[in-house]
Amino acid sequence: MSFGSRQSAKSNAEYIQNLIRNGHESVLEHAVWSFAIAGVSRAFTHQLVRHRVGFAFSQLSQQYHDESDARFVRPAGIERVPGAATAWEKAIKEASSAYKMILKSFEIADEATSLRSQKEMMRALRSAARSVLPNATETAIIVTANARALRHFFKLRGGIVGDAEMRCVAAALLELLRSEAPALFLDFSIEEQIDGLPLVIHNPIT
């Protein structure tokens, strides 16, 4: 109804730009995407899930998933700080070892123990074991969000220089979205910084 002979002769892109320029972004909530994000740290997802309005999340559960072979996300640039990488590697190895030792303590002493009791015991042990895993533990998460919420996310998180992982994920998501809906994200760009990592830049429409 916003187009036609009785309305101004604007293209879809011009119409969206006008909405964004005037702050009428509630219309953008009708455009929705779902993403599968893997290979990220739980430190990253702890920040991501703080975005509640316009977002929905389903994350891999450490309570049910065996993390004995878990991988860990190494913070970008840590190798440039003397001693930091060594300390990080040591902490990761100790945490991984502790996790496996806690799970090893699970032994069925009595064959008469019910299957339900065994499952409850294993769940309790996994809950105890996961408590020693660091924020660097790799995880996977399904994210559904609308265009307005994503725009807010890019403005708030994409340009944080000190959070390399957040910057990289934000840039990757923006690349996907710009290819599918360029008009909705026309006022965002990606620039490579001196550290070689991307940074999302917001260029307000005037």
C-alpha positions as protocol buffer text, in pm:
chain_id: "A"
residue {
  index: 1
  type: MET
  ca { x: 0 y: 0 z: 0 }
}
residue {
  index: 2
  type: SER
  ca { x: 304 y: 227 z: 22 }
}
residue {
  index: 3
  type: PHE
  ca { x: 355 y: 195 z: -353 }
}
residue {
  index: 4
  type: GLY
  ca { x: 140 y: 268 z: -657 }
}
residue {
  index: 5
  type: SER
  ca { x: 8 y: 559 z: -855 }
}
residue {
  index: 6
  type: ARG
  ca { x: -126 y: 743 z: -549 }
}
residue {
  index: 7
  type: GLN
  ca { x: 202 y: 716 z: -360 }
}
residue {
  index: 8
  type: SER
  ca { x: 541 y: 875 z: -423 }
}
residue {
  index: 9
  type: ALA
  ca { x: 739 y: 702 z: -695 }
}
residue {
  index: 10
  type: LYS
  ca { x: 1003 y: 545 z: -474 }
}
residue {
  index: 11
  type: SER
  ca { x: 1186 y: 219 z: -525 }
}
residue {
  index: 12
  type: ASN
  ca { x: 1188 y: -45 z: -252 }
}
residue {
  index: 13
  type: ALA
  ca { x: 1544 y: 55 z: -159 }
}
residue {
  index: 14
  type: GLU
  ca { x: 1450 y: 424 z: -138 }
}
residue {
  index: 15
  type: TYR
  ca { x: 1146 y: 340 z: 74 }
}
residue {
  index: 16
  type: ILE
  ca { x: 1360 y: 139 z: 321 }
}
residue {
  index: 17
  type: GLN
  ca { x: 1626 y: 410 z: 336 }
}
residue {
  index: 18
  type: ASN
  ca { x: 1356 y: 663 z: 423 }
}
residue {
  index: 19
  type: LEU
  ca { x: 1228 y: 439 z: 704 }
}
residue {
  index: 20
  type: ILE
  ca { x: 1580 y: 406 z: 846 }
}
residue {
  index: 21
  type: ARG
  ca { x: 1654 y: 778 z: 807 }
}
residue {
  index: 22
  type: ASN
  ca { x: 1341 y: 870 z: 1003 }
}
residue {
  index: 23
  type: GLY
  ca { x: 1379 y: 601 z: 1267 }
}
residue {
  index: 24
  type: HIS
  ca { x: 1066 y: 409 z: 1163 }
}
residue {
  index: 25
  type: GLU
  ca { x: 1239 y: 72 z: 1199 }
}
residue {
  index: 26
  type: SER
  ca { x: 945 y: -125 z: 1340 }
}
residue {
  index: 27
  type: VAL
  ca { x: 865 y: -219 z: 978 }
}
residue {
  index: 28
  type: LEU
  ca { x: 1203 y: -394 z: 957 }
}
residue {
  index: 29
  type: GLU
  ca { x: 1101 y: -642 z: 1226 }
}
residue {
  index: 30
  type: HIS
  ca { x: 912 y: -844 z: 963 }
}
residue {
  index: 31
  type: ALA
  ca { x: 1236 y: -951 z: 796 }
}
residue {
  index: 32
  type: VAL
  ca { x: 1379 y: -1247 z: 989 }
}
residue {
  index: 33
  type: TRP
  ca { x: 1683 y: -1475 z: 953 }
}
residue {
  index: 34
  type: SER
  ca { x: 1810 y: -1785 z: 1132 }
}
residue {
  index: 35
  type: PHE
  ca { x: 2183 y: -1856 z: 1158 }
}
residue {
  index: 36
  type: ALA
  ca { x: 2383 y: -2156 z: 1274 }
}
residue {
  index: 37
  type: ILE
  ca { x: 2697 y: -2018 z: 1439 }
}
residue {
  index: 38
  type: ALA
  ca { x: 2970 y: -2271 z: 1524 }
}
residue {
  index: 39
  type: GLY
  ca { x: 3335 y: -2260 z: 1622 }
}
residue {
  index: 40
  type: VAL
  ca { x: 3280 y: -1974 z: 1864 }
}
residue {
  index: 41
  type: SER
  ca { x: 3363 y: -1955 z: 2234 }
}
residue {
  index: 42
  type: ARG
  ca { x: 3119 y: -1953 z: 2521 }
}
residue {
  index: 43
  type: ALA
  ca { x: 3266 y: -1615 z: 2613 }
}
residue {
  index: 44
  type: PHE
  ca { x: 3126 y: -1491 z: 2282 }
}
residue {
  index: 45
  type: THR
  ca { x: 2782 y: -1648 z: 2333 }
}
residue {
  index: 46
  type: HIS
  ca { x: 2761 y: -1509 z: 2688 }
}
residue {
  index: 47
  type: GLN
  ca { x: 2773 y: -1163 z: 2528 }
}
residue {
  index: 48
  type: LEU
  ca { x: 2549 y: -1253 z: 2236 }
}
residue {
  index: 49
  type: VAL
  ca { x: 2257 y: -1389 z: 2439 }
}
residue {
  index: 50
  type: ARG
  ca { x: 2227 y: -1059 z: 2624 }
}
residue {
  index: 51
  type: HIS
  ca { x: 2044 y: -939 z: 2313 }
}
residue {
  index: 52
  type: ARG
  ca { x: 1690 y: -1050 z: 2395 }
}
residue {
  index: 53
  type: VAL
  ca { x: 1453 y: -818 z: 2206 }
}
residue {
  index: 54
  type: GLY
  ca { x: 1410 y: -951 z: 1853 }
}
residue {
  index: 55
  type: PHE
  ca { x: 1643 y: -1248 z: 1913 }
}
residue {
  index: 56
  type: ALA
  ca { x: 1587 y: -1618 z: 1989 }
}
residue {
  index: 57
  type: PHE
  ca { x: 1864 y: -1863 z: 2084 }
}
residue {
  index: 58
  type: SER
  ca { x: 1918 y: -2240 z: 2110 }
}
residue {
  index: 59
  type: GLN
  ca { x: 2267 y: -2335 z: 2229 }
}
residue {
  index: 60
  type: LEU
  ca { x: 2453 y: -2663 z: 2262 }
}
residue {
  index: 61
  type: SER
  ca { x: 2409 y: -2783 z: 2620 }
}
residue {
  index: 62
  type: GLN
  ca { x: 2717 y: -2883 z: 2818 }
}
residue {
  index: 63
  type: GLN
  ca { x: 2489 y: -3066 z: 3059 }
}
residue {
  index: 64
  type: TYR
  ca { x: 2390 y: -3322 z: 2797 }
}
residue {
  index: 65
  type: HIS
  ca { x: 2680 y: -3305 z: 2552 }
}
residue {
  index: 66
  type: ASP
  ca { x: 3006 y: -3480 z: 2638 }
}
residue {
  index: 67
  type: GLU
  ca { x: 3285 y: -3221 z: 2620 }
}
residue {
  index: 68
  type: SER
  ca { x: 3572 y: -3468 z: 2664 }
}
residue {
  index: 69
  type: ASP
  ca { x: 3692 y: -3384 z: 2312 }
}
residue {
  index: 70
  type: ALA
  ca { x: 3601 y: -3018 z: 2332 }
}
residue {
  index: 71
  type: ARG
  ca { x: 3804 y: -2768 z: 2136 }
}
residue {
  index: 72
  type: PHE
  ca { x: 3893 y: -2424 z: 2263 }
}
residue {
  index: 73
  type: VAL
  ca { x: 3890 y: -2087 z: 2089 }
}
residue {
  index: 74
  type: ARG
  ca { x: 4226 y: -1915 z: 2122 }
}
residue {
  index: 75
  type: PRO
  ca { x: 4190 y: -1537 z: 2172 }
}
residue {
  index: 76
  type: ALA
  ca { x: 4321 y: -1342 z: 1874 }
}
residue {
  index: 77
  type: GLY
  ca { x: 4650 y: -1166 z: 1936 }
}
residue {
  index: 78
  type: ILE
  ca { x: 4730 y: -1340 z: 2266 }
}
residue {
  index: 79
  type: GLU
  ca { x: 5057 y: -1466 z: 2121 }
}
residue {
  index: 80
  type: ARG
  ca { x: 5179 y: -1106 z: 2096 }
}
residue {
  index: 81
  type: VAL
  ca { x: 5184 y: -1067 z: 2474 }
}
residue {
  index: 82
  type: PRO
  ca { x: 5488 y: -1238 z: 2633 }
}
residue {
  index: 83
  type: GLY
  ca { x: 5384 y: -1524 z: 2859 }
}
residue {
  index: 84
  type: ALA
  ca { x: 5010 y: -1483 z: 2794 }
}
residue {
  index: 85
  type: ALA
  ca { x: 4985 y: -1763 z: 2537 }
}
residue {
  index: 86
  type: THR
  ca { x: 5179 y: -2002 z: 2760 }
}
residue {
  index: 87
  type: ALA
  ca { x: 4957 y: -1927 z: 3059 }
}
residue {
  index: 88
  type: TRP
  ca { x: 4647 y: -1971 z: 2842 }
}
residue {
  index: 89
  type: GLU
  ca { x: 4761 y: -2309 z: 2708 }
}
residue {
  index: 90
  type: LYS
  ca { x: 4841 y: -2431 z: 3058 }
}
residue {
  index: 91
  type: ALA
  ca { x: 4502 y: -2328 z: 3195 }
}
residue {
  index: 92
  type: ILE
  ca { x: 4320 y: -2496 z: 2904 }
}
residue {
  index: 93
  type: LYS
  ca { x: 4506 y: -2825 z: 2951 }
}
residue {
  index: 94
  type: GLU
  ca { x: 4440 y: -2829 z: 3325 }
}
residue {
  index: 95
  type: ALA
  ca { x: 4070 y: -2756 z: 3280 }
}
residue {
  index: 96
  type: SER
  ca { x: 4033 y: -3023 z: 3011 }
}
residue {
  index: 97
  type: SER
  ca { x: 4212 y: -3277 z: 3228 }
}
residue {
  index: 98
  type: ALA
  ca { x: 3995 y: -3195 z: 3531 }
}
residue {
  index: 99
  type: TYR
  ca { x: 3680 y: -3233 z: 3322 }
}
residue {
  index: 100
  type: LYS
  ca { x: 3782 y: -3581 z: 3207 }
}
residue {
  index: 101
  type: MET
  ca { x: 3882 y: -3688 z: 3559 }
}
residue {
  index: 102
  type: ILE
  ca { x: 3542 y: -3588 z: 3697 }
}
residue {
  index: 103
  type: LEU
  ca { x: 3362 y: -3787 z: 3428 }
}
residue {
  index: 104
  type: LYS
  ca { x: 3589 y: -4088 z: 3488 }
}
residue {
  index: 105
  type: SER
  ca { x: 3463 y: -4105 z: 3843 }
}
residue {
  index: 106
  type: PHE
  ca { x: 3133 y: -4224 z: 3699 }
}
residue {
  index: 107
  type: GLU
  ca { x: 3131 y: -4599 z: 3751 }
}
residue {
  index: 108
  type: ILE
  ca { x: 2829 y: -4817 z: 3807 }
}
residue {
  index: 109
  type: ALA
  ca { x: 2919 y: -4995 z: 4130 }
}
residue {
  index: 110
  type: ASP
  ca { x: 2598 y: -5194 z: 4142 }
}
residue {
  index: 111
  type: GLU
  ca { x: 2456 y: -5352 z: 3828 }
}
residue {
  index: 112
  type: ALA
  ca { x: 2117 y: -5339 z: 3993 }
}
residue {
  index: 113
  type: THR
  ca { x: 2116 y: -4961 z: 3972 }
}
residue {
  index: 114
  type: SER
  ca { x: 1825 y: -4851 z: 3760 }
}
residue {
  index: 115
  type: LEU
  ca { x: 1883 y: -4697 z: 3419 }
}
residue {
  index: 116
  type: ARG
  ca { x: 1706 y: -4383 z: 3537 }
}
residue {
  index: 117
  type: SER
  ca { x: 1943 y: -4352 z: 3835 }
}
residue {
  index: 118
  type: GLN
  ca { x: 2242 y: -4400 z: 3605 }
}
residue {
  index: 119
  type: LYS
  ca { x: 2121 y: -4123 z: 3375 }
}
residue {
  index: 120
  type: GLU
  ca { x: 2057 y: -3889 z: 3666 }
}
residue {
  index: 121
  type: MET
  ca { x: 2404 y: -3959 z: 3805 }
}
residue {
  index: 122
  type: MET
  ca { x: 2566 y: -3896 z: 3466 }
}
residue {
  index: 123
  type: ARG
  ca { x: 2376 y: -3571 z: 3427 }
}
residue {
  index: 124
  type: ALA
  ca { x: 2486 y: -3459 z: 3773 }
}
residue {
  index: 125
  type: LEU
  ca { x: 2848 y: -3544 z: 3695 }
}
residue {
  index: 126
  type: ARG
  ca { x: 2837 y: -3358 z: 3365 }
}
residue {
  index: 127
  type: SER
  ca { x: 2696 y: -3059 z: 3551 }
}
residue {
  index: 128
  type: ALA
  ca { x: 2987 y: -3080 z: 3794 }
}
residue {
  index: 129
  type: ALA
  ca { x: 3242 y: -3138 z: 3518 }
}
residue {
  index: 130
  type: ARG
  ca { x: 3125 y: -2847 z: 3303 }
}
residue {
  index: 131
  type: SER
  ca { x: 3186 y: -2609 z: 3594 }
}
residue {
  index: 132
  type: VAL
  ca { x: 3562 y: -2639 z: 3538 }
}
residue {
  index: 133
  type: LEU
  ca { x: 3547 y: -2563 z: 3164 }
}
residue {
  index: 134
  type: PRO
  ca { x: 3669 y: -2216 z: 3064 }
}
residue {
  index: 135
  type: ASN
  ca { x: 3489 y: -1949 z: 2864 }
}
residue {
  index: 136
  type: ALA
  ca { x: 3716 y: -2042 z: 2574 }
}
residue {
  index: 137
  type: THR
  ca { x: 3533 y: -2374 z: 2526 }
}
residue {
  index: 138
  type: GLU
  ca { x: 3403 y: -2400 z: 2171 }
}
residue {
  index: 139
  type: THR
  ca { x: 3026 y: -2409 z: 2128 }
}
residue {
  index: 140
  type: ALA
  ca { x: 2750 y: -2387 z: 1868 }
}
residue {
  index: 141
  type: ILE
  ca { x: 2433 y: -2181 z: 1874 }
}
residue {
  index: 142
  type: ILE
  ca { x: 2126 y: -2126 z: 1656 }
}
residue {
  index: 143
  type: VAL
  ca { x: 2022 y: -1762 z: 1636 }
}
residue {
  index: 144
  type: THR
  ca { x: 1701 y: -1620 z: 1492 }
}
residue {
  index: 145
  type: ALA
  ca { x: 1672 y: -1242 z: 1470 }
}
residue {
  index: 146
  type: ASN
  ca { x: 1484 y: -974 z: 1280 }
}
residue {
  index: 147
  type: ALA
  ca { x: 1643 y: -698 z: 1076 }
}
residue {
  index: 148
  type: ARG
  ca { x: 1585 y: -426 z: 1332 }
}
residue {
  index: 149
  type: ALA
  ca { x: 1746 y: -631 z: 1610 }
}
residue {
  index: 150
  type: LEU
  ca { x: 2038 y: -720 z: 1385 }
}
residue {
  index: 151
  type: ARG
  ca { x: 2095 y: -355 z: 1297 }
}
residue {
  index: 152
  type: HIS
  ca { x: 2105 y: -272 z: 1668 }
}
residue {
  index: 153
  type: PHE
  ca { x: 2348 y: -561 z: 1724 }
}
residue {
  index: 154
  type: PHE
  ca { x: 2584 y: -435 z: 1452 }
}
residue {
  index: 155
  type: LYS
  ca { x: 2578 y: -81 z: 1591 }
}
residue {
  index: 156
  type: LEU
  ca { x: 2643 y: -195 z: 1947 }
}
residue {
  index: 157
  type: ARG
  ca { x: 2880 y: -490 z: 1899 }
}
residue {
  index: 158
  type: GLY
  ca { x: 3034 y: -478 z: 1554 }
}
residue {
  index: 159
  type: GLY
  ca { x: 3260 y: -184 z: 1628 }
}
residue {
  index: 160
  type: ILE
  ca { x: 3410 y: -291 z: 1963 }
}
residue {
  index: 161
  type: VAL
  ca { x: 3782 y: -282 z: 1885 }
}
residue {
  index: 162
  type: GLY
  ca { x: 3884 y: -485 z: 2191 }
}
residue {
  index: 163
  type: ASP
  ca { x: 3652 y: -781 z: 2120 }
}
residue {
  index: 164
  type: ALA
  ca { x: 3807 y: -959 z: 1822 }
}
residue {
  index: 165
  type: GLU
  ca { x: 3573 y: -1258 z: 1818 }
}
residue {
  index: 166
  type: MET
  ca { x: 3261 y: -1042 z: 1831 }
}
residue {
  index: 167
  type: ARG
  ca { x: 3396 y: -826 z: 1549 }
}
residue {
  index: 168
  type: CYS
  ca { x: 3464 y: -1129 z: 1328 }
}
residue {
  index: 169
  type: VAL
  ca { x: 3123 y: -1285 z: 1383 }
}
residue {
  index: 170
  type: ALA
  ca { x: 2943 y: -953 z: 1333 }
}
residue {
  index: 171
  type: ALA
  ca { x: 3131 y: -894 z: 1007 }
}
residue {
  index: 172
  type: ALA
  ca { x: 3054 y: -1247 z: 883 }
}
residue {
  index: 173
  type: LEU
  ca { x: 2683 y: -1203 z: 956 }
}
residue {
  index: 174
  type: LEU
  ca { x: 2677 y: -862 z: 792 }
}
residue {
  index: 175
  type: GLU
  ca { x: 2838 y: -1004 z: 476 }
}
residue {
  index: 176
  type: LEU
  ca { x: 2560 y: -1264 z: 451 }
}
residue {
  index: 177
  type: LEU
  ca { x: 2285 y: -1011 z: 513 }
}
residue {
  index: 178
  type: ARG
  ca { x: 2417 y: -753 z: 270 }
}
residue {
  index: 179
  type: SER
  ca { x: 2411 y: -1012 z: -8 }
}
residue {
  index: 180
  type: GLU
  ca { x: 2047 y: -1102 z: 68 }
}
residue {
  index: 181
  type: ALA
  ca { x: 1902 y: -767 z: 172 }
}
residue {
  index: 182
  type: PRO
  ca { x: 2140 y: -485 z: 73 }
}
residue {
  index: 183
  type: ALA
  ca { x: 1883 y: -208 z: 125 }
}
residue {
  index: 184
  type: LEU
  ca { x: 1827 y: -306 z: 489 }
}
residue {
  index: 185
  type: PHE
  ca { x: 2198 y: -282 z: 573 }
}
residue {
  index: 186
  type: LEU
  ca { x: 2313 y: -20 z: 323 }
}
residue {
  index: 187
  type: ASP
  ca { x: 2440 y: 209 z: 598 }
}
residue {
  index: 188
  type: PHE
  ca { x: 2690 y: -46 z: 731 }
}
residue {
  index: 189
  type: SER
  ca { x: 3036 y: -121 z: 597 }
}
residue {
  index: 190
  type: ILE
  ca { x: 3326 y: -346 z: 695 }
}
residue {
  index: 191
  type: GLU
  ca { x: 3680 y: -216 z: 725 }
}
residue {
  index: 192
  type: GLU
  ca { x: 3995 y: -415 z: 795 }
}
residue {
  index: 193
  type: GLN
  ca { x: 4190 y: -275 z: 1090 }
}
residue {
  index: 194
  type: ILE
  ca { x: 4560 y: -264 z: 1163 }
}
residue {
  index: 195
  type: ASP
  ca { x: 4532 y: -596 z: 1348 }
}
residue {
  index: 196
  type: GLY
  ca { x: 4411 y: -760 z: 1026 }
}
residue {
  index: 197
  type: LEU
  ca { x: 4059 y: -820 z: 1161 }
}
residue {
  index: 198
  type: PRO
  ca { x: 3732 y: -667 z: 1037 }
}
residue {
  index: 199
  type: LEU
  ca { x: 3539 y: -391 z: 1207 }
}
residue {
  index: 200
  type: VAL
  ca { x: 3176 y: -305 z: 1135 }
}
residue {
  index: 201
  type: ILE
  ca { x: 3125 y: 66 z: 1070 }
}
residue {
  index: 202
  type: HIS
  ca { x: 2787 y: 239 z: 1084 }
}
residue {
  index: 203
  type: ASN
  ca { x: 2743 y: 524 z: 836 }
}
residue {
  index: 204
  type: PRO
  ca { x: 2413 y: 700 z: 924 }
}
residue {
  index: 205
  type: ILE
  ca { x: 2187 y: 784 z: 630 }
}
residue {
  index: 206
  type: THR
  ca { x: 2147 y: 1160 z: 598 }
}
